[in-house]
Amino acid sequence: MKKWCVDDVMTTAVVSVPETAPYRAVVDLLVANRFSAVPVADAFQRVSGVVSEADLLRKIEYAGDEEPRMFDGRRRRADRAKAGGRTAAEVMSTPPVVVQSGTSIAAAARLMDDEGVKRLPVVDDLGRLVGIVSRGDLLKVHLRPDDEIIAEVRDVLGTYLPKRGGSVQADVDNGVVTLTGRVERWSTTIVTDRLIRQVGGVVEVIDKLGYDFDDSAVLGTGMPFGVA
């Protein structure tokens, strides 16, 4: 089964700015391209930070009031410092929230949600920028046609089920997979469902599988089971 990762959906023609890029040049870049943020890369193309619209707006928010105050917290002091920034390095958010090449789409989506960001720079093992992935990019997996999805679903079933016995049929409609048929054990239906949900483009699994032996009580004693 193919494991969909950020490499499959990311944009490789990445637009970035150097650390020395002037504030106005970064503004022009974001406005002209309708970007919400842009990665900042050093001379070796390693991502050192990200400049977002929010970072740039500090100059407007604190215009004429950039000097730190006695009771400012750490975040407020940082915001005031950005307000006086003149280059990308001085206004960027750091450390950058990035994702490594090969990361699963699910993991990237969780990271975006946890960090509250709309896009993630993708880096290689050396931290060099190789792509960028947005929320919209992560949804591309659900543009797969049904015939591609069903072919992979049947491949998964053909690999997993022969060792467990039973016969399972699968149909797909707009990404919704319906499983029918019968297998030997209840646990097989659970693992089959999990495997099919991992196929790229599957929106939902409707499990109509029957089974001959209910091993849920045995498994409930703490005995592990998996796909092996």
Secondary structure, 3 states (H helix, E strand, C coil): CCCCEHHHHCECCCCCEECCCEHHHHHHHHHHHCCCEEEEECCCCEEEEEEEHHHHHHHHHCCCCCCCCCCCCHHHHHHHHHHCCCEHHHHCECCCCCEECCCEHHHHHHHHHHHCCCEEEEECCCCEEEEEEEHHHHHHHHHCCHHHHHHHHHHHHHHHHHHCCCEEEEEEECCEEEEEEEEEEHHHHHHHHHHHHCCCCCCEEEEEEEEEECCHHHHCCCCCCCCC
